[in-house]
Amino acid sequence: MPKRNYVSSARASAAAETRERIIAAGARLLRKDASIASFSLDVVAKAAGVTRLTVYNQFGSRRGLLEAVFDDIARRGGLFDLAEVMTMADPRAALDRIVTIFCNFWAHDPAIGALNQAIATDPEFGEALLARNERRRELLTGLVARITEKRAAKRAAQDAVDLIFVLTSYPTFAALSRQRSAAGVCRLLQTACHAAVDALTPDQRGSAERKK
């Protein structure tokens, strides 16, 4: 019986190592080509030194592989830290933290640019990326509601969320970072995001300024 457990554990470990090798190969290809157009199961399998069937058995499809690559990049780039944001007592500090997390993430890996191209060039994976982006919108919606204590008009609050959503997107970061450091972009975006919510809460802003 122990022998079977050992064999099972060894197989699971080997499968996990193979999966990690395939994901790493996929990320390398995206960094090298800076494009998603040539990304395929066959190409990634060759780069990882495995068969196409092995890649298919691990991920099921090209989209499944891309999702796994994105998840790995997100984990390594600190995007999973977002889980802690909503537990922060100060919602304005939480907003600053969101901006910092996304600036660091967008700047973390060249493959992110290639993955974001999929929204326009790869409908299948583009849908998955759009769904991921909507999670950011949901997070921002909750934060804006906390900052305004739900006293802002619904339309105005939605406008602020939409604006902050665009400000924290990859295209905005990419455009601003051409002439700025990641830290410089982060400071600029934090200021702009504060301005968006301050317009909804002038009384709170005035009170905060009087306390300084």
C-alpha positions in Angstrom: 0.0 0.0 0.0 2.7 2.5 0.8 4.4 1.7 -2.5 1.2 2.8 -4.4 1.0 6.0 -2.5 4.6 6.7 -3.4 4.0 6.0 -7.0 0.9 8.2 -7.0 2.8 11.0 -5.3 5.7 10.8 -7.7 3.3 10.9 -10.7 1.5 13.9 -9.3 4.8 15.7 -8.6 6.0 15.0 -12.2 2.7 16.2 -13.6 3.0 19.4 -11.6 6.5 20.0 -12.8 5.5 19.4 -16.4 2.6 21.9 -16.0 5.0 24.6 -14.6 7.4 24.0 -17.4 4.7 24.4 -20.0 3.4 27.6 -18.3 7.0 29.0 -18.1 7.5 28.2 -21.8 4.3 30.0 -22.7 5.2 33.1 -20.8 8.7 33.1 -22.4 7.1 33.0 -25.9 4.9 35.9 -25.1 7.8 38.0 -23.8 10.0 37.1 -26.8 7.4 37.8 -29.5 5.4 40.5 -27.7 2.5 39.1 -29.6 -0.2 36.6 -29.1 -0.8 35.8 -32.8 1.8 32.9 -32.9 0.8 31.5 -29.6 -0.4 27.9 -30.1 -0.4 24.5 -28.3 2.1 23.2 -30.9 4.5 26.1 -30.5 4.4 26.0 -26.7 4.8 22.2 -26.6 7.9 22.5 -28.7 9.3 25.2 -26.4 8.6 23.2 -23.3 10.0 20.0 -24.7 6.8 18.0 -24.5 4.2 16.7 -26.9 1.1 18.7 -28.0 -1.0 16.0 -26.4 0.7 16.6 -23.1 -0.2 20.3 -23.3 -3.7 19.5 -24.3 -4.2 17.0 -21.4 -2.9 19.6 -18.9 -4.9 22.6 -20.1 -7.6 21.4 -22.5 -7.3 24.2 -25.0 -5.3 27.2 -26.1 -7.5 29.5 -24.0 -7.0 27.2 -21.0 -3.2 27.5 -21.4 -3.4 31.3 -21.8 -5.5 31.5 -18.6 -2.9 29.5 -16.8 -0.1 31.7 -18.0 -2.0 34.8 -17.0 -2.8 33.3 -13.5 0.9 32.6 -13.0 2.0 36.1 -14.1 -0.7 37.6 -11.9 0.5 35.6 -8.9 4.1 36.5 -9.4 3.2 40.1 -10.1 1.4 40.6 -6.8 -2.1 40.8 -8.2 -3.4 38.3 -5.6 -2.7 41.0 -3.0 -6.0 42.5 -4.0 -7.7 40.1 -1.7 -6.4 42.2 1.2 -7.6 45.5 -0.1 -11.3 45.3 1.0 -10.2 44.5 4.5 -8.4 47.9 4.9 -10.2 50.2 7.3 -9.5 53.4 5.3 -11.1 53.1 1.8 -9.1 56.0 0.4 -5.9 54.2 1.5 -7.3 51.1 -0.1 -7.8 53.0 -3.4 -4.2 54.1 -3.3 -3.2 50.5 -2.7 -5.2 49.3 -5.7 -3.4 51.8 -7.9 -0.1 50.7 -6.6 -0.8 47.0 -7.1 -1.9 47.5 -10.7 1.0 49.8 -11.6 3.4 47.2 -10.2 1.6 44.5 -12.0 1.5 46.2 -15.4 5.2 47.0 -15.1 6.1 43.5 -13.8 6.3 41.4 -17.0 6.6 42.2 -20.7 4.2 39.3 -21.4 1.4 41.3 -20.0 1.4 43.6 -23.0 1.1 40.6 -25.3 -1.7 39.2 -23.3 -3.6 42.5 -23.3 -3.4 42.5 -27.1 -5.8 39.6 -27.1 -8.7 41.8 -26.3 -8.5 43.2 -29.9 -6.8 40.3 -31.7 -7.9 37.1 -30.1 -11.7 37.1 -29.5 -11.6 33.8 -27.5 -9.1 34.8 -24.9 -10.1 38.5 -25.2 -13.5 37.5 -23.6 -11.6 36.0 -20.7 -9.5 39.1 -20.2 -12.6 41.3 -20.3 -14.2 39.2 -17.6 -11.1 39.5 -15.5 -11.1 43.3 -15.9 -14.7 43.4 -14.8 -13.5 42.0 -11.4 -11.5 45.2 -11.1 -14.6 47.3 -11.8 -16.5 45.4 -9.1 -13.7 46.0 -6.6 -13.7 49.7 -7.5 -17.5 49.9 -7.2 -17.4 48.6 -3.7 -14.6 51.0 -2.7 -16.3 54.1 -4.1 -19.4 53.1 -2.2 -17.4 53.0 1.0 -15.6 56.3 0.3 -18.9 58.1 -0.4 -20.8 56.2 2.3 -23.3 55.6 -0.5 -24.4 59.2 -0.4 -23.4 60.0 -4.0 -26.0 59.9 -6.8 -25.9 56.5 -8.5 -25.1 58.0 -11.9 -22.3 60.1 -10.6 -20.8 57.2 -8.6 -20.9 55.0 -11.7 -19.1 57.8 -13.7 -16.4 57.9 -11.0 -16.0 54.1 -11.1 -15.8 54.1 -14.9 -13.1 56.8 -14.8 -11.0 55.0 -12.2 -11.5 51.8 -14.1 -9.9 53.4 -17.2 -7.2 55.1 -15.1 -6.1 51.7 -13.6 -6.1 49.9 -17.0 -3.1 48.5 -18.8 -3.5 50.9 -21.9 -3.5 53.9 -19.6 -0.4 52.7 -17.7 1.4 51.8 -21.0 0.7 55.3 -22.5 1.8 57.2 -19.4 4.9 55.1 -18.7 6.5 56.1 -22.0 7.9 59.2 -20.4 7.6 58.3 -16.7 8.8 55.7 -14.2 6.3 53.2 -12.8 6.4 55.1 -9.5 5.8 58.3 -11.3 2.8 56.9 -13.1 1.5 55.5 -9.9 1.6 58.9 -8.1 -0.1 60.6 -11.1 -2.9 58.0 -11.2 -3.4 58.1 -7.4 -3.9 61.9 -7.7 -6.4 61.5 -10.5 -8.3 58.8 -8.7 -8.6 60.9 -5.6 -9.9 63.8 -7.7 -12.6 61.5 -9.1 -13.9 60.5 -5.7 -13.4 64.0 -4.2 -15.8 65.4 -6.7 -18.4 63.1 -5.2 -17.6 63.9 -1.6 -16.8 67.6 -1.3 -17.8 67.8 2.3 -15.5 64.9 3.3 -12.7 66.4 1.4 -13.1 69.8 3.1 -13.2 68.1 6.5 -10.0 66.1 5.7 -8.2 69.3 4.6 -9.3 71.1 7.8 -7.8 68.3 10.0 -4.3 68.7 8.3 
